Amino acid sequence: MSQVPSLEYNNEVRGESLDLIKFIDSHFEGPSLFPSDSAKQDFAGVLFSYAGSFHKAATASFKEEKINAETGVAFDYIEEALSKFNDGPFFLGQFSLVDIAYVPFFERYVPFLLDVKKYDLTAGRPKIAAWLQTKL
């Protein structure tokens, strides 16, 4: 196994966190963490695809003295994403795999940005603030 985390199932090794989450959801019993609504499924795909770009943009100014525009735009995108569905405080309205994928980023970014950069990423972003209250 070359990636962490990884999972071996039926003699096949799977790696990469997002792929593992999708695999587990589709291969094991229990309530699905993927929405049945096709519009929400499509948007989940968009958000999964954006995760790497989001991380890169969100951390772009970590080594700089001030938070740059690229970082602010990344958080603004998440604010907009959280505004797309109005049937709950989560990315797809109800708790889903997308929330599981993004919460680890915010668990690290929030304290770092507040403590080191004195930057409150929730300022002017009420949807992110509500999501963080629910998630963390």
ROVEX-154405 format. One record per atom (N, C-alpha, C): atom name; residue number from 0; x, y negated, z negated. Coordinates in steps of 0.1 Angstrom, whole numbers, always signed. Each point is the difference from the previous one (the first is absolute). Example, Ala and Ser with C-alpha at 12.3 -4.5 7.8 and 13.67 -1.06 7.14 Angstrom:
% residues 2
<pt site="N" pos="0" px="+132" py="+57" pz="-78"/>
<pt site="CA" pos="0" px="-9" py="-12" pz="+0"/>
<pt site="C" pos="0" px="+9" py="-12" pz="+0"/>
<pt site="N" pos="1" px="-4" py="-11" pz="+7"/>
<pt site="CA" pos="1" px="+9" py="-11" pz="+0"/>
<pt site="C" pos="1" px="-8" py="-11" pz="-8"/>
//
This chain:
% residues 136
<pt site="N" pos="0" px="+8" py="+12" pz="+0"/>
<pt site="CA" pos="0" px="-8" py="-12" pz="+0"/>
<pt site="C" pos="0" px="+9" py="-12" pz="+0"/>
<pt site="N" pos="1" px="-2" py="-8" pz="+10"/>
<pt site="CA" pos="1" px="+9" py="-12" pz="+2"/>
<pt site="C" pos="1" px="-6" py="-13" pz="-5"/>
<pt site="N" pos="2" px="-13" py="-1" pz="-1"/>
<pt site="CA" pos="2" px="-7" py="-12" pz="-4"/>
<pt site="C" pos="2" px="-6" py="+2" pz="-14"/>
<pt site="N" pos="3" px="+0" py="-11" pz="-7"/>
<pt site="CA" pos="3" px="-7" py="+0" pz="-13"/>
<pt site="C" pos="3" px="-11" py="-11" pz="+0"/>
<pt site="N" pos="4" px="-12" py="+3" pz="-3"/>
<pt site="CA" pos="4" px="-5" py="+13" pz="-4"/>
<pt site="C" pos="4" px="-2" py="+9" pz="+12"/>
<pt site="N" pos="5" px="-1" py="+13" pz="-3"/>
<pt site="CA" pos="5" px="-2" py="+10" pz="+11"/>
<pt site="C" pos="5" px="-9" py="+11" pz="-6"/>
<pt site="N" pos="6" px="-6" py="+7" pz="+9"/>
<pt site="CA" pos="6" px="-9" py="+11" pz="-4"/>
<pt site="C" pos="6" px="+2" py="+12" pz="+9"/>
<pt site="N" pos="7" px="+2" py="+12" pz="-5"/>
<pt site="CA" pos="7" px="+0" py="+12" pz="+8"/>
<pt site="C" pos="7" px="-13" py="+7" pz="-2"/>
<pt site="N" pos="8" px="-7" py="+3" pz="+12"/>
<pt site="CA" pos="8" px="-13" py="+6" pz="-1"/>
<pt site="C" pos="8" px="+0" py="+10" pz="+12"/>
<pt site="N" pos="9" px="-3" py="+12" pz="-2"/>
<pt site="CA" pos="9" px="+0" py="+10" pz="+11"/>
<pt site="C" pos="9" px="+13" py="+0" pz="+8"/>
<pt site="N" pos="10" px="+11" py="+0" pz="-7"/>
<pt site="CA" pos="10" px="+14" py="+0" pz="+6"/>
<pt site="C" pos="10" px="+2" py="-13" pz="+9"/>
<pt site="N" pos="11" px="-7" py="-10" pz="-1"/>
<pt site="CA" pos="11" px="+2" py="-12" pz="+7"/>
<pt site="C" pos="11" px="+3" py="-11" pz="-10"/>
<pt site="N" pos="12" px="+11" py="-8" pz="+3"/>
<pt site="CA" pos="12" px="+3" py="-11" pz="-9"/>
<pt site="C" pos="12" px="-5" py="-13" pz="+6"/>
<pt site="N" pos="13" px="-6" py="-7" pz="-9"/>
<pt site="CA" pos="13" px="-6" py="-13" pz="+4"/>
<pt site="C" pos="13" px="+7" py="-11" pz="-9"/>
<pt site="N" pos="14" px="+3" py="-11" pz="+6"/>
<pt site="CA" pos="14" px="+6" py="-11" pz="-7"/>
<pt site="C" pos="14" px="-7" py="-13" pz="+3"/>
<pt site="N" pos="15" px="+4" py="-11" pz="-6"/>
<pt site="CA" pos="15" px="-5" py="-13" pz="+2"/>
<pt site="C" pos="15" px="-13" py="-2" pz="-7"/>
<pt site="N" pos="16" px="-1" py="-9" pz="-9"/>
<pt site="CA" pos="16" px="-11" py="-1" pz="-10"/>
<pt site="C" pos="16" px="-14" py="-1" pz="+7"/>
<pt site="N" pos="17" px="-1" py="-9" pz="+10"/>
<pt site="CA" pos="17" px="-13" py="-2" pz="+6"/>
<pt site="C" pos="17" px="-5" py="+13" pz="+7"/>
<pt site="N" pos="18" px="+9" py="+7" pz="+7"/>
<pt site="CA" pos="18" px="-3" py="+13" pz="+6"/>
<pt site="C" pos="18" px="-4" py="+10" pz="-10"/>
<pt site="N" pos="19" px="+7" py="+0" pz="-12"/>
<pt site="CA" pos="19" px="-4" py="+10" pz="-10"/>
<pt site="C" pos="19" px="-14" py="-3" pz="-6"/>
<pt site="N" pos="20" px="-3" py="-13" pz="-2"/>
<pt site="CA" pos="20" px="-13" py="-3" pz="-5"/>
<pt site="C" pos="20" px="-11" py="+4" pz="+10"/>
<pt site="N" pos="21" px="+2" py="-2" pz="+12"/>
<pt site="CA" pos="21" px="-10" py="+4" pz="+10"/>
<pt site="C" pos="21" px="-1" py="+15" pz="+1"/>
<pt site="N" pos="22" px="+11" py="+7" pz="-1"/>
<pt site="CA" pos="22" px="+0" py="+15" pz="+1"/>
<pt site="C" pos="22" px="-8" py="+6" pz="-12"/>
<pt site="N" pos="23" px="+4" py="-5" pz="-12"/>
<pt site="CA" pos="23" px="-7" py="+5" pz="-12"/>
<pt site="C" pos="23" px="-15" py="-3" pz="+1"/>
<pt site="N" pos="24" px="-4" py="-11" pz="+4"/>
<pt site="CA" pos="24" px="-14" py="-4" pz="+1"/>
<pt site="C" pos="24" px="-7" py="+9" pz="+9"/>
<pt site="N" pos="25" px="+6" py="+4" pz="+11"/>
<pt site="CA" pos="25" px="-7" py="+8" pz="+10"/>
<pt site="C" pos="25" px="+1" py="+15" pz="-2"/>
<pt site="N" pos="26" px="+9" py="+5" pz="-9"/>
<pt site="CA" pos="26" px="+2" py="+14" pz="-1"/>
<pt site="C" pos="26" px="-4" py="+6" pz="-14"/>
<pt site="N" pos="27" px="-4" py="-9" pz="-9"/>
<pt site="CA" pos="27" px="-4" py="+5" pz="-13"/>
<pt site="C" pos="27" px="-14" py="-5" pz="-4"/>
<pt site="N" pos="28" px="-7" py="+8" pz="-8"/>
<pt site="CA" pos="28" px="-14" py="-3" pz="-4"/>
<pt site="C" pos="28" px="+0" py="-12" pz="-9"/>
<pt site="N" pos="29" px="-12" py="-5" pz="-1"/>
<pt site="CA" pos="29" px="-2" py="-12" pz="-8"/>
<pt site="C" pos="29" px="-5" py="-11" pz="+8"/>
<pt site="N" pos="30" px="-4" py="-11" pz="-7"/>
<pt site="CA" pos="30" px="-5" py="-11" pz="+8"/>
<pt site="C" pos="30" px="+10" py="-6" pz="+9"/>
<pt site="N" pos="31" px="-3" py="-4" pz="+12"/>
<pt site="CA" pos="31" px="+9" py="-5" pz="+9"/>
<pt site="C" pos="31" px="+3" py="-15" pz="-4"/>
<pt site="N" pos="32" px="+13" py="-3" pz="+2"/>
<pt site="CA" pos="32" px="+4" py="-14" pz="-2"/>
<pt site="C" pos="32" px="+1" py="-8" pz="+13"/>
<pt site="N" pos="33" px="-6" py="+6" pz="+11"/>
<pt site="CA" pos="33" px="-1" py="-6" pz="+13"/>
<pt site="C" pos="33" px="-15" py="-3" pz="+2"/>
<pt site="N" pos="34" px="-3" py="-12" pz="+5"/>
<pt site="CA" pos="34" px="-14" py="-3" pz="+2"/>
<pt site="C" pos="34" px="-6" py="+7" pz="+11"/>
<pt site="N" pos="35" px="-13" py="+3" pz="+0"/>
<pt site="CA" pos="35" px="-7" py="+6" pz="+11"/>
<pt site="C" pos="35" px="-4" py="-9" pz="+11"/>
<pt site="N" pos="36" px="-1" py="-13" pz="-4"/>
<pt site="CA" pos="36" px="-3" py="-11" pz="+10"/>
<pt site="C" pos="36" px="+11" py="-2" pz="+10"/>
<pt site="N" pos="37" px="-3" py="+1" pz="+13"/>
<pt site="CA" pos="37" px="+10" py="-1" pz="+10"/>
<pt site="C" pos="37" px="+7" py="-14" pz="+1"/>
<pt site="N" pos="38" px="-7" py="-11" pz="-3"/>
<pt site="CA" pos="38" px="+6" py="-13" pz="-1"/>
<pt site="C" pos="38" px="+11" py="+0" pz="-11"/>
<pt site="N" pos="39" px="-4" py="+6" pz="-11"/>
<pt site="CA" pos="39" px="+10" py="+0" pz="-11"/>
<pt site="C" pos="39" px="+12" py="+9" pz="+3"/>
<pt site="N" pos="40" px="-3" py="+12" pz="+6"/>
<pt site="CA" pos="40" px="+11" py="+9" pz="+4"/>
<pt site="C" pos="40" px="+10" py="-8" pz="+10"/>
<pt site="N" pos="41" px="-6" py="-7" pz="+9"/>
<pt site="CA" pos="41" px="+9" py="-7" pz="+9"/>
<pt site="C" pos="41" px="+8" py="-11" pz="-7"/>
<pt site="N" pos="42" px="-6" py="-7" pz="-9"/>
<pt site="CA" pos="42" px="+7" py="-10" pz="-7"/>
<pt site="C" pos="42" px="+10" py="+6" pz="-10"/>
<pt site="N" pos="43" px="-3" py="+12" pz="-5"/>
<pt site="CA" pos="43" px="+10" py="+7" pz="-8"/>
<pt site="C" pos="43" px="+12" py="+3" pz="+8"/>
<pt site="N" pos="44" px="-2" py="+4" pz="+13"/>
<pt site="CA" pos="44" px="+12" py="+3" pz="+8"/>
<pt site="C" pos="44" px="+8" py="-13" pz="+3"/>
<pt site="N" pos="45" px="-7" py="-11" pz="+1"/>
<pt site="CA" pos="45" px="+7" py="-13" pz="+2"/>
<pt site="C" pos="45" px="+9" py="-3" pz="-12"/>
<pt site="N" pos="46" px="-6" py="+2" pz="-12"/>
<pt site="CA" pos="46" px="+7" py="-3" pz="-12"/>
<pt site="C" pos="46" px="+12" py="+9" pz="-3"/>
<pt site="N" pos="47" px="-2" py="+13" pz="+3"/>
<pt site="CA" pos="47" px="+11" py="+10" pz="-1"/>
<pt site="C" pos="47" px="+11" py="-4" pz="+9"/>
<pt site="N" pos="48" px="-3" py="-4" pz="+12"/>
<pt site="CA" pos="48" px="+10" py="-4" pz="+10"/>
<pt site="C" pos="48" px="+7" py="-13" pz="-4"/>
<pt site="N" pos="49" px="-6" py="-8" pz="-7"/>
<pt site="CA" pos="49" px="+5" py="-13" pz="-5"/>
<pt site="C" pos="49" px="+9" py="+1" pz="-12"/>
<pt site="N" pos="50" px="-1" py="+11" pz="-7"/>
<pt site="CA" pos="50" px="+7" py="+2" pz="-13"/>
<pt site="C" pos="50" px="+15" py="-3" pz="+1"/>
<pt site="N" pos="51" px="+7" py="+5" pz="+9"/>
<pt site="CA" pos="51" px="+14" py="-2" pz="+2"/>
<pt site="C" pos="51" px="+3" py="-14" pz="+3"/>
<pt site="N" pos="52" px="-7" py="-6" pz="+9"/>
<pt site="CA" pos="52" px="+2" py="-14" pz="+3"/>
<pt site="C" pos="52" px="-3" py="-9" pz="-12"/>
<pt site="N" pos="53" px="-10" py="+3" pz="-7"/>
<pt site="CA" pos="53" px="-4" py="-7" pz="-12"/>
<pt site="C" pos="53" px="+12" py="+0" pz="-10"/>
<pt site="N" pos="54" px="+5" py="+12" pz="-3"/>
<pt site="CA" pos="54" px="+11" py="+1" pz="-9"/>
<pt site="C" pos="54" px="+12" py="-9" pz="+4"/>
<pt site="N" pos="55" px="+3" py="+1" pz="+13"/>
<pt site="CA" pos="55" px="+11" py="-8" pz="+5"/>
<pt site="C" pos="55" px="-2" py="-15" pz="-1"/>
<pt site="N" pos="56" px="-12" py="-4" pz="+3"/>
<pt site="CA" pos="56" px="-3" py="-15" pz="+0"/>
<pt site="C" pos="56" px="-1" py="-4" pz="-15"/>
<pt site="N" pos="57" px="-7" py="+8" pz="-8"/>
<pt site="CA" pos="57" px="-2" py="-4" pz="-14"/>
<pt site="C" pos="57" px="+14" py="-1" pz="-8"/>
<pt site="N" pos="58" px="+9" py="+8" pz="+4"/>
<pt site="CA" pos="58" px="+13" py="+0" pz="-7"/>
<pt site="C" pos="58" px="+11" py="-9" pz="+7"/>
<pt site="N" pos="59" px="-4" py="-7" pz="+11"/>
<pt site="CA" pos="59" px="+9" py="-7" pz="+8"/>
<pt site="C" pos="59" px="+7" py="-11" pz="-8"/>
<pt site="N" pos="60" px="-7" py="-6" pz="-9"/>
<pt site="CA" pos="60" px="+6" py="-11" pz="-8"/>
<pt site="C" pos="60" px="+5" py="+4" pz="-14"/>
<pt site="N" pos="61" px="+1" py="+13" pz="-2"/>
<pt site="CA" pos="61" px="+4" py="+4" pz="-14"/>
<pt site="C" pos="61" px="+15" py="-5" pz="-3"/>
<pt site="N" pos="62" px="+8" py="+0" pz="+10"/>
<pt site="CA" pos="62" px="+14" py="-4" pz="-2"/>
<pt site="C" pos="62" px="+2" py="-15" pz="+2"/>
<pt site="N" pos="63" px="-10" py="-7" pz="+5"/>
<pt site="CA" pos="63" px="+1" py="-14" pz="+2"/>
<pt site="C" pos="63" px="-5" py="-8" pz="-13"/>
<pt site="N" pos="64" px="+4" py="-13" pz="-1"/>
<pt site="CA" pos="64" px="-4" py="-7" pz="-11"/>
<pt site="C" pos="64" px="-15" py="-3" pz="-1"/>
<pt site="N" pos="65" px="-6" py="-2" pz="+11"/>
<pt site="CA" pos="65" px="-15" py="-3" pz="+0"/>
<pt site="C" pos="65" px="-7" py="+10" pz="+8"/>
<pt site="N" pos="66" px="-13" py="+1" pz="-2"/>
<pt site="CA" pos="66" px="-8" py="+9" pz="+8"/>
<pt site="C" pos="66" px="-2" py="-6" pz="+14"/>
<pt site="N" pos="67" px="+3" py="+8" pz="+10"/>
<pt site="CA" pos="67" px="-2" py="-6" pz="+14"/>
<pt site="C" pos="67" px="-14" py="+2" pz="+5"/>
<pt site="N" pos="68" px="-2" py="-6" pz="+12"/>
<pt site="CA" pos="68" px="-13" py="+1" pz="+6"/>
<pt site="C" pos="68" px="-4" py="+14" pz="+4"/>
<pt site="N" pos="69" px="+10" py="+8" pz="+4"/>
<pt site="CA" pos="69" px="-3" py="+14" pz="+4"/>
<pt site="C" pos="69" px="-6" py="+8" pz="-12"/>
<pt site="N" pos="70" px="+5" py="-2" pz="-11"/>
<pt site="CA" pos="70" px="-5" py="+7" pz="-12"/>
<pt site="C" pos="70" px="-15" py="-5" pz="-3"/>
<pt site="N" pos="71" px="-2" py="-13" pz="+0"/>
<pt site="CA" pos="71" px="-13" py="-5" pz="-2"/>
<pt site="C" pos="71" px="-10" py="+5" pz="+10"/>
<pt site="N" pos="72" px="+4" py="+1" pz="+13"/>
<pt site="CA" pos="72" px="-9" py="+5" pz="+10"/>
<pt site="C" pos="72" px="-4" py="+14" pz="-3"/>
<pt site="N" pos="73" px="+10" py="+8" pz="-4"/>
<pt site="CA" pos="73" px="-3" py="+14" pz="-3"/>
<pt site="C" pos="73" px="-11" py="+1" pz="-11"/>
<pt site="N" pos="74" px="+1" py="-8" pz="-11"/>
<pt site="CA" pos="74" px="-10" py="+1" pz="-10"/>
<pt site="C" pos="74" px="-13" py="-6" pz="+5"/>
<pt site="N" pos="75" px="+0" py="-10" pz="+8"/>
<pt site="CA" pos="75" px="-12" py="-5" pz="+6"/>
<pt site="C" pos="75" px="-7" py="+10" pz="+8"/>
<pt site="N" pos="76" px="+7" py="+9" pz="+8"/>
<pt site="CA" pos="76" px="-6" py="+10" pz="+7"/>
<pt site="C" pos="76" px="-7" py="+10" pz="-9"/>
<pt site="N" pos="77" px="+6" py="+3" pz="-11"/>
<pt site="CA" pos="77" px="-6" py="+10" pz="-9"/>
<pt site="C" pos="77" px="-13" py="-7" pz="-6"/>
<pt site="N" pos="78" px="+1" py="-13" pz="-3"/>
<pt site="CA" pos="78" px="-12" py="-7" pz="-5"/>
<pt site="C" pos="78" px="-12" py="+2" pz="+10"/>
<pt site="N" pos="79" px="+3" py="-2" pz="+13"/>
<pt site="CA" pos="79" px="-10" py="+1" pz="+11"/>
<pt site="C" pos="79" px="-5" py="+14" pz="+1"/>
<pt site="N" pos="80" px="+9" py="+10" pz="-2"/>
<pt site="CA" pos="80" px="-3" py="+14" pz="+1"/>
<pt site="C" pos="80" px="-10" py="+4" pz="-11"/>
<pt site="N" pos="81" px="+3" py="-6" pz="-12"/>
<pt site="CA" pos="81" px="-9" py="+3" pz="-11"/>
<pt site="C" pos="81" px="-14" py="-7" pz="+1"/>
<pt site="N" pos="82" px="-1" py="-9" pz="+10"/>
<pt site="CA" pos="82" px="-12" py="-7" pz="+2"/>
<pt site="C" pos="82" px="-9" py="+6" pz="+11"/>
<pt site="N" pos="83" px="+5" py="+10" pz="+7"/>
<pt site="CA" pos="83" px="-7" py="+6" pz="+11"/>
<pt site="C" pos="83" px="-13" py="+7" pz="-3"/>
<pt site="N" pos="84" px="+0" py="+7" pz="-11"/>
<pt site="CA" pos="84" px="-12" py="+7" pz="-4"/>
<pt site="C" pos="84" px="-4" py="-5" pz="-14"/>
<pt site="N" pos="85" px="-13" py="-2" pz="-2"/>
<pt site="CA" pos="85" px="-5" py="-6" pz="-12"/>
<pt site="C" pos="85" px="-8" py="+9" pz="-9"/>
<pt site="N" pos="86" px="+3" py="+13" pz="+1"/>
<pt site="CA" pos="86" px="-8" py="+10" pz="-8"/>
<pt site="C" pos="86" px="+9" py="+5" pz="-12"/>
<pt site="N" pos="87" px="+10" py="-8" pz="-4"/>
<pt site="CA" pos="87" px="+8" py="+3" pz="-11"/>
<pt site="C" pos="87" px="+13" py="-7" pz="+0"/>
<pt site="N" pos="88" px="+9" py="+0" pz="-10"/>
<pt site="CA" pos="88" px="+12" py="-8" pz="-1"/>
<pt site="C" pos="88" px="+12" py="+7" pz="+7"/>
<pt site="N" pos="89" px="-2" py="+11" pz="+7"/>
<pt site="CA" pos="89" px="+11" py="+7" pz="+5"/>
<pt site="C" pos="89" px="+2" py="-3" pz="+15"/>
<pt site="N" pos="90" px="+10" py="+5" pz="+6"/>
<pt site="CA" pos="90" px="+3" py="-3" pz="+14"/>
<pt site="C" pos="90" px="-12" py="+4" pz="+9"/>
<pt site="N" pos="91" px="-5" py="+11" pz="-2"/>
<pt site="CA" pos="91" px="-11" py="+5" pz="+9"/>
<pt site="C" pos="91" px="-14" py="-1" pz="-8"/>
<pt site="N" pos="92" px="+0" py="-8" pz="-9"/>
<pt site="CA" pos="92" px="-12" py="-2" pz="-9"/>
<pt site="C" pos="92" px="+1" py="+9" pz="-12"/>
<pt site="N" pos="93" px="+0" py="+13" pz="+2"/>
<pt site="CA" pos="93" px="+1" py="+10" pz="-10"/>
<pt site="C" pos="93" px="+15" py="+5" pz="-1"/>
<pt site="N" pos="94" px="+4" py="+5" pz="-11"/>
<pt site="CA" pos="94" px="+13" py="+6" pz="-2"/>
<pt site="C" pos="94" px="+4" py="+10" pz="+11"/>
<pt site="N" pos="95" px="+12" py="-2" pz="+6"/>
<pt site="CA" pos="95" px="+3" py="+9" pz="+11"/>
<pt site="C" pos="95" px="+15" py="+2" pz="+0"/>
<pt site="N" pos="96" px="+5" py="+8" pz="+10"/>
<pt site="CA" pos="96" px="+14" py="+3" pz="+2"/>
<pt site="C" pos="96" px="+8" py="-13" pz="+3"/>
<pt site="N" pos="97" px="-7" py="-10" pz="+5"/>
<pt site="CA" pos="97" px="+7" py="-13" pz="+3"/>
<pt site="C" pos="97" px="+5" py="-6" pz="-13"/>
<pt site="N" pos="98" px="-9" py="+0" pz="-10"/>
<pt site="CA" pos="98" px="+4" py="-5" pz="-13"/>
<pt site="C" pos="98" px="+11" py="+7" pz="-6"/>
<pt site="N" pos="99" px="+0" py="+13" pz="+1"/>
<pt site="CA" pos="99" px="+11" py="+9" pz="-5"/>
<pt site="C" pos="99" px="+13" py="-4" pz="+7"/>
<pt site="N" pos="100" px="-1" py="-3" pz="+13"/>
<pt site="CA" pos="100" px="+12" py="-3" pz="+8"/>
<pt site="C" pos="100" px="+6" py="-14" pz="-4"/>
<pt site="N" pos="101" px="-8" py="-9" pz="-3"/>
<pt site="CA" pos="101" px="+5" py="-14" pz="-3"/>
<pt site="C" pos="101" px="+3" py="-3" pz="-15"/>
<pt site="N" pos="102" px="-7" py="+7" pz="-9"/>
<pt site="CA" pos="102" px="+2" py="-4" pz="-14"/>
<pt site="C" pos="102" px="+15" py="+1" pz="-4"/>
<pt site="N" pos="103" px="+8" py="+10" pz="+4"/>
<pt site="CA" pos="103" px="+14" py="+0" pz="-4"/>
<pt site="C" pos="103" px="+8" py="-12" pz="+4"/>
<pt site="N" pos="104" px="-3" py="-6" pz="+11"/>
<pt site="CA" pos="104" px="+6" py="-12" pz="+4"/>
<pt site="C" pos="104" px="-2" py="-11" pz="-10"/>
<pt site="N" pos="105" px="-13" py="-2" pz="-3"/>
<pt site="CA" pos="105" px="-4" py="-11" pz="-9"/>
<pt site="C" pos="105" px="+5" py="+2" pz="-14"/>
<pt site="N" pos="106" px="+1" py="+13" pz="-4"/>
<pt site="CA" pos="106" px="+5" py="+3" pz="-14"/>
<pt site="C" pos="106" px="+14" py="-5" pz="-1"/>
<pt site="N" pos="107" px="+8" py="-1" pz="+11"/>
<pt site="CA" pos="107" px="+13" py="-5" pz="-1"/>
<pt site="C" pos="107" px="+1" py="-15" pz="+3"/>
<pt site="N" pos="108" px="-8" py="-4" pz="+10"/>
<pt site="CA" pos="108" px="+1" py="-14" pz="+4"/>
<pt site="C" pos="108" px="-5" py="-10" pz="-10"/>
<pt site="N" pos="109" px="-12" py="+3" pz="-7"/>
<pt site="CA" pos="109" px="-6" py="-10" pz="-9"/>
<pt site="C" pos="109" px="+10" py="-4" pz="-11"/>
<pt site="N" pos="110" px="+5" py="+10" pz="-8"/>
<pt site="CA" pos="110" px="+9" py="-4" pz="-10"/>
<pt site="C" pos="110" px="+13" py="-7" pz="+5"/>
<pt site="N" pos="111" px="+6" py="+5" pz="+11"/>
<pt site="CA" pos="111" px="+12" py="-6" pz="+5"/>
<pt site="C" pos="111" px="-2" py="-14" pz="+4"/>
<pt site="N" pos="112" px="-11" py="-2" pz="+8"/>
<pt site="CA" pos="112" px="-2" py="-14" pz="+5"/>
<pt site="C" pos="112" px="-4" py="-10" pz="-11"/>
<pt site="N" pos="113" px="-7" py="+5" pz="-10"/>
<pt site="CA" pos="113" px="-4" py="-9" pz="-12"/>
<pt site="C" pos="113" px="+13" py="-3" pz="-8"/>
<pt site="N" pos="114" px="+7" py="+11" pz="-4"/>
<pt site="CA" pos="114" px="+11" py="-2" pz="-9"/>
<pt site="C" pos="114" px="+13" py="-6" pz="+6"/>
<pt site="N" pos="115" px="+3" py="+4" pz="+12"/>
<pt site="CA" pos="115" px="+13" py="-4" pz="+7"/>
<pt site="C" pos="115" px="-3" py="-12" pz="+8"/>
<pt site="N" pos="116" px="-10" py="+0" pz="+8"/>
<pt site="CA" pos="116" px="-2" py="-11" pz="+10"/>
<pt site="C" pos="116" px="-10" py="-11" pz="-5"/>
<pt site="N" pos="117" px="-7" py="+3" pz="-11"/>
<pt site="CA" pos="117" px="-10" py="-9" pz="-6"/>
<pt site="C" pos="117" px="-11" py="-3" pz="+11"/>
<pt site="N" pos="118" px="-4" py="+11" pz="+7"/>
<pt site="CA" pos="118" px="-9" py="-1" pz="+11"/>
<pt site="C" pos="118" px="-12" py="+9" pz="-3"/>
<pt site="N" pos="119" px="-12" py="-6" pz="-1"/>
<pt site="CA" pos="119" px="-12" py="+8" pz="-3"/>
<pt site="C" pos="119" px="-7" py="+3" pz="+13"/>
<pt site="N" pos="120" px="+2" py="+12" pz="+5"/>
<pt site="CA" pos="120" px="-6" py="+4" pz="+13"/>
<pt site="C" pos="120" px="-15" py="+0" pz="+0"/>
<pt site="N" pos="121" px="-6" py="-1" pz="-12"/>
<pt site="CA" pos="121" px="-15" py="-1" pz="+0"/>
<pt site="C" pos="121" px="-5" py="-14" pz="+1"/>
<pt site="N" pos="122" px="+8" py="-10" pz="-1"/>
<pt site="CA" pos="122" px="-4" py="-14" pz="+1"/>
<pt site="C" pos="122" px="-6" py="-3" pz="+13"/>
<pt site="N" pos="123" px="-13" py="-3" pz="+1"/>
<pt site="CA" pos="123" px="-7" py="-3" pz="+12"/>
<pt site="C" pos="123" px="-4" py="+13" pz="+7"/>
<pt site="N" pos="124" px="+1" py="+11" pz="-6"/>
<pt site="CA" pos="124" px="-3" py="+13" pz="+6"/>
<pt site="C" pos="124" px="-9" py="+8" pz="-10"/>
<pt site="N" pos="125" px="-13" py="-4" pz="-1"/>
<pt site="CA" pos="125" px="-9" py="+6" pz="-10"/>
<pt site="C" pos="125" px="-3" py="+15" pz="+2"/>
<pt site="N" pos="126" px="+1" py="+4" pz="+13"/>
<pt site="CA" pos="126" px="-3" py="+14" pz="+3"/>
<pt site="C" pos="126" px="+12" py="+9" pz="-6"/>
<pt site="N" pos="127" px="+12" py="-5" pz="+2"/>
<pt site="CA" pos="127" px="+11" py="+7" pz="-5"/>
<pt site="C" pos="127" px="+0" py="+1" pz="-15"/>
<pt site="N" pos="128" px="-4" py="-12" pz="-6"/>
<pt site="CA" pos="128" px="-1" py="-1" pz="-15"/>
<pt site="C" pos="128" px="-10" py="+10" pz="-5"/>
<pt site="N" pos="129" px="-12" py="+1" pz="+6"/>
<pt site="CA" pos="129" px="-10" py="+9" pz="-4"/>
<pt site="C" pos="129" px="+4" py="+15" pz="+2"/>
<pt site="N" pos="130" px="+7" py="+3" pz="+11"/>
<pt site="CA" pos="130" px="+5" py="+13" pz="+3"/>
<pt site="C" pos="130" px="+10" py="+4" pz="-10"/>
<pt site="N" pos="131" px="+9" py="-9" pz="-4"/>
<pt site="CA" pos="131" px="+10" py="+3" pz="-10"/>
<pt site="C" pos="131" px="-6" py="+3" pz="-13"/>
<pt site="N" pos="132" px="-10" py="-8" pz="-4"/>
<pt site="CA" pos="132" px="-7" py="+3" pz="-13"/>
<pt site="C" pos="132" px="-6" py="+14" pz="+0"/>
<pt site="N" pos="133" px="-6" py="+4" pz="+11"/>
<pt site="CA" pos="133" px="-6" py="+13" pz="+1"/>
<pt site="C" pos="133" px="+10" py="+11" pz="+1"/>
<pt site="N" pos="134" px="+11" py="-2" pz="+7"/>
<pt site="CA" pos="134" px="+10" py="+10" pz="+3"/>
<pt site="C" pos="134" px="+10" py="+2" pz="-11"/>
<pt site="N" pos="135" px="+6" py="-11" pz="-5"/>
<pt site="CA" pos="135" px="+11" py="+1" pz="-9"/>
<pt site="C" pos="135" px="-5" py="-2" pz="-14"/>
//
